[in-house]
Amino acid sequence: MATAIETCGLEKSYRVGFWRKAQKRALHPLTLRVETGEVFGYLGPNGAGKTTTLKLLMGLVFPTAGWARILGMPLTDPRMKAQIGFLPEQPYFYDYLTAGELLNYYAQLSGVTARAARRRVEAVLARVGLADAARLQLRKFSKGMLQRAGIAQAIVHDPKIVFLDEPMSGLDPIGRREVRDLIQSLKDEGKTVFFSTHILSDAETLCDRVAVLHQGELRGIGVVSDLAAQFSGKMEILWHGAPALSAIQACALEVHATGETIRAVLPEAEVPGALDALRRGGGQLISVTPVRLTLEDYFLREVGR
């Protein structure tokens, strides 16, 4: 599989302080590969360095060390710029332009001919749910509508790679679902999507692979299904009948009761003793299940490491 994005030792430091003598490292040396056609999630809490990474890849700031290539080309290659789309975290557009005028401007700026731009603008506005707002000035848009207009400008020239910085920001549940469907459709077309987020449910739903960034340092990377399938070292026991409850509570990490049906989570080593207590107490065993890590569990573990 071809590589869409590749970085090697990519690093960024800023000079800070009154005399600008101290250095603050915003991004530790970053080495990763994103393959063509995958949806890659870049996860981290606020201030982790996600936006810094995207600005480096866009050529908006220059690296302190290391290098990156997109579609096999260096970041300074103009041919590469025509093949990517970018939605910044807080896009700013001229308020008095209409949505159609904005997209027409960005399409022609990206090299689309005037005749083709008209067709592309109509198609993209319909795709992001703004077909009825084509002649509406942006100053009259809600935050969610502006976010969708921002996504539209990122894909109006039909790029091969789409970079999205917090694309779900400011969207209601319906808007988030529409953006998720849009990202999935871009993947179905064979495009590569690289998006940063701290909303883990969106990443778990959409991404083929994710990377976890914390304080500018890459803490982990992997396939979502593999990360979420890791055994946590805990077991869940579900049974019916309260007599064994007090014996199991002493070694359980958590216990939840619904009527006489009880669920307990225990360390794996405590399971044999809990089953013996359940048998002695006359409880009716329903299931014993290993507890798998969720993406949220993995994220919190890596961030707290």
C-alpha positions in Angstrom: 0.0 0.0 0.0 1.3 3.4 -0.9 2.2 5.9 1.7 0.1 9.1 1.8 1.8 10.9 4.7 5.2 10.2 6.1 7.1 12.1 8.9 10.6 11.4 10.3 11.8 13.1 13.4 9.5 16.0 12.8 10.0 18.5 15.7 8.9 22.0 16.6 10.2 24.3 19.3 9.3 27.9 20.1 11.3 30.6 21.8 9.4 31.9 24.8 9.8 34.4 27.6 10.4 38.1 27.7 13.9 37.9 26.1 12.8 34.8 24.0 15.8 32.9 25.3 14.0 29.8 26.7 12.7 27.1 24.3 9.4 25.3 24.6 9.1 22.1 22.7 5.6 21.9 21.2 6.2 18.7 19.3 8.8 16.0 20.2 10.4 14.1 17.3 7.4 12.6 15.5 7.8 9.6 13.1 4.7 8.0 11.6 3.2 6.8 8.3 -0.3 7.1 7.1 -1.3 4.8 4.2 -3.3 5.8 1.2 -7.1 5.3 1.6 -7.2 5.1 5.4 -8.9 7.3 8.0 -6.3 8.2 10.5 -7.3 9.7 13.9 -4.9 12.0 15.7 -6.0 12.0 19.3 -4.9 14.0 22.3 -6.2 16.4 24.9 -6.2 20.2 24.3 -2.6 21.5 24.0 -1.2 18.1 23.1 0.4 19.4 19.8 -2.3 18.2 17.3 -2.7 21.6 15.7 1.0 22.2 15.6 1.5 19.0 13.7 -1.2 20.0 11.1 0.4 23.4 10.7 3.7 21.8 10.0 2.2 19.5 7.4 0.4 22.4 5.8 3.6 24.4 5.7 2.2 27.2 7.8 5.0 26.9 10.3 8.5 25.4 9.7 9.9 22.5 11.6 12.9 22.8 14.0 14.1 19.4 12.9 13.1 16.4 10.9 11.2 16.2 7.6 7.8 15.2 6.2 6.5 14.1 2.8 2.9 14.0 1.5 2.2 11.8 -1.6 6.0 11.3 -1.8 6.6 15.0 -2.3 8.3 17.5 0.2 6.0 20.0 1.9 7.3 22.8 -0.3 6.3 21.2 -3.6 3.4 23.2 -5.2 2.1 20.0 -7.0 1.5 18.5 -3.6 -0.5 21.6 -2.4 -3.0 21.1 -5.2 -3.7 17.5 -4.0 -4.7 18.3 -0.3 -7.6 20.0 1.4 -7.4 21.5 4.9 -10.0 22.6 7.5 -8.4 24.5 10.4 -9.8 24.3 13.9 -11.2 27.8 13.8 -11.7 28.8 10.2 -12.3 32.5 9.4 -14.1 33.5 6.3 -15.1 36.9 5.0 -18.6 37.5 6.4 -20.1 39.2 3.4 -19.4 36.4 1.0 -22.1 33.9 0.2 -21.4 30.2 0.6 -21.4 29.8 -3.2 -19.0 32.7 -3.6 -16.6 31.4 -1.0 -16.4 27.9 -2.5 -16.0 29.3 -6.0 -13.1 31.4 -4.8 -11.4 28.4 -3.1 -12.0 26.1 -6.1 -10.4 28.6 -8.6 -7.6 29.2 -6.1 -6.9 25.5 -6.1 -6.7 25.4 -9.9 -10.2 24.4 -10.9 -11.4 26.1 -14.1 -14.3 28.6 -13.8 -16.7 26.3 -15.7 -15.8 23.2 -13.7 -15.9 25.2 -10.4 -19.6 26.0 -10.9 -20.5 22.3 -11.0 -18.2 21.4 -8.2 -19.6 24.1 -5.9 -23.2 23.0 -6.4 -22.2 19.3 -5.8 -20.2 20.0 -2.7 -22.8 22.3 -1.1 -25.4 19.6 -1.6 -23.0 17.1 -0.1 -22.5 19.0 3.1 -26.2 19.9 3.4 -25.9 23.6 2.4 -27.6 23.5 -1.0 -30.4 25.8 0.2 -27.9 28.3 1.7 -25.8 28.9 -1.4 -26.9 32.5 -1.7 -26.9 33.2 2.0 -24.1 35.4 3.4 -21.8 33.7 5.8 -22.5 36.3 8.6 -26.0 34.7 8.8 -24.7 31.2 9.3 -24.8 29.3 12.6 -21.5 27.9 14.0 -22.5 24.4 12.7 -23.2 25.8 9.2 -19.9 27.6 9.2 -18.2 24.3 10.1 -19.9 22.5 7.2 -18.9 25.4 4.9 -15.3 24.9 6.1 -15.4 21.2 5.3 -16.9 22.1 1.8 -13.9 24.4 1.0 -11.5 21.6 2.0 -13.0 19.2 -0.6 -14.3 21.5 -3.3 -11.2 20.8 -5.5 -11.5 17.0 -5.1 -8.2 16.5 -3.2 -6.5 13.1 -2.6 -5.8 13.8 1.1 -8.1 15.8 3.4 -6.8 17.2 6.7 -9.4 18.1 9.3 -8.6 19.8 12.6 -11.4 19.1 15.1 -14.1 18.7 12.4 -16.8 18.0 14.9 -16.3 21.3 16.8 -19.5 23.2 17.4 -21.8 20.6 15.8 -24.9 19.2 17.3 -25.5 15.4 17.3 -27.2 15.5 13.9 -24.3 17.6 12.4 -21.7 15.2 13.9 -23.5 12.3 12.3 -23.5 14.0 8.9 -19.8 14.8 9.2 -19.1 11.2 10.1 -21.0 10.0 7.1 -19.1 12.5 4.9 -15.7 11.2 6.2 -16.9 7.6 5.5 -17.9 8.6 2.0 -14.5 10.2 1.4 -12.9 6.9 2.5 -15.2 4.9 0.2 -13.9 7.1 -2.7 -10.3 6.1 -1.9 -9.3 9.3 -0.3 -7.0 9.6 2.7 -8.5 11.4 5.7 -6.2 12.7 8.6 -8.2 14.3 11.3 -7.5 15.4 14.8 -10.0 15.2 17.6 -10.4 14.7 21.4 -13.9 13.2 20.9 -13.0 9.5 21.2 -16.4 8.1 20.1 -16.0 9.7 16.7 -12.5 8.2 16.4 -13.6 4.8 17.4 -16.5 4.9 14.9 -14.5 6.2 11.9 -10.8 5.4 12.1 -8.7 2.5 10.7 -5.8 3.6 12.9 -5.2 6.1 15.6 -2.2 7.8 17.2 -2.3 9.2 20.8 -0.4 12.5 21.4 0.2 14.0 24.8 2.4 17.0 25.7 3.9 16.9 22.2 4.9 13.3 22.4 3.6 10.3 20.5 2.4 7.9 23.2 0.9 5.1 21.1 -0.3 4.1 17.6 -2.3 1.2 16.3 -5.4 -0.3 14.6 -8.5 0.7 16.5 -10.0 -2.8 16.7 -6.6 -4.2 18.1 -6.3 -1.5 20.7 -9.9 -1.9 21.8 -9.6 -5.7 21.9 -6.7 -5.8 24.5 -7.5 -7.7 27.6 -7.7 -5.4 30.7 -6.8 -8.1 33.2 -10.4 -7.9 34.6 -13.3 -10.3 34.3 -17.1 -9.6 34.5 -19.3 -12.1 36.4 -23.1 -12.0 35.9 -25.3 -14.0 38.2 -28.8 -14.3 39.6 -29.4 -14.5 43.4 -28.3 -12.2 46.2 -26.9 -14.6 48.8 -23.4 -14.6 47.3 -23.2 -10.8 47.0 -21.4 -10.0 50.3 -18.7 -12.6 49.7 -17.9 -11.4 46.2 -18.1 -7.7 47.1 -15.0 -8.0 49.3 -12.8 -8.7 46.2 -14.8 -6.9 43.4 -13.6 -3.7 41.8 -17.2 -2.7 41.1 -20.7 -4.2 41.7 -24.0 -3.3 40.1 -27.3 -4.9 41.1 -30.6 -4.8 39.2 -33.2 -6.6 41.2 -31.7 -10.1 41.9 -29.4 -9.9 38.8 -25.9 -8.8 39.8 -22.9 -7.8 37.8 -19.4 -7.7 39.3 -16.0 -6.8 37.8 -13.0 -8.5 39.4 -9.3 -8.9 38.9 -8.7 -12.1 36.9 -6.9 -13.8 39.9 -10.0 -13.4 42.1 -12.4 -15.2 39.7 -11.9 -18.8 41.0 -12.6 -17.7 44.6 -15.7 -15.7 43.5 -17.1 -18.6 41.6 -16.6 -20.8 44.7 -18.4 -18.3 46.8 -21.2 -18.1 44.3 -21.5 -21.9 44.3 -21.6 -22.0 48.1 -24.2 -19.2 48.3 -26.5 -20.9 45.8 -26.3 -18.2 43.2 -27.2 -19.0 39.6 -24.2 -18.2 37.2 -25.2 -16.5 34.0 -21.9 -15.6 32.4 -18.1 -15.0 32.9 -16.7 -12.5 30.4 -13.2 -11.0 30.0 -13.3 -7.1 30.1 -11.7 -5.6 27.0 -10.2 -2.1 26.8 -12.2 0.5 25.0 -10.5 3.2 23.0 -11.2 5.6 25.9 -9.4 3.2 28.3 -6.4 3.0 26.0 -6.3 6.8 25.6 -6.5 7.5 29.3 -3.8 4.9 30.0 -1.4 6.3 27.4 -2.1 9.9 28.5 -1.6 9.1 32.1 1.6 7.0 31.5 
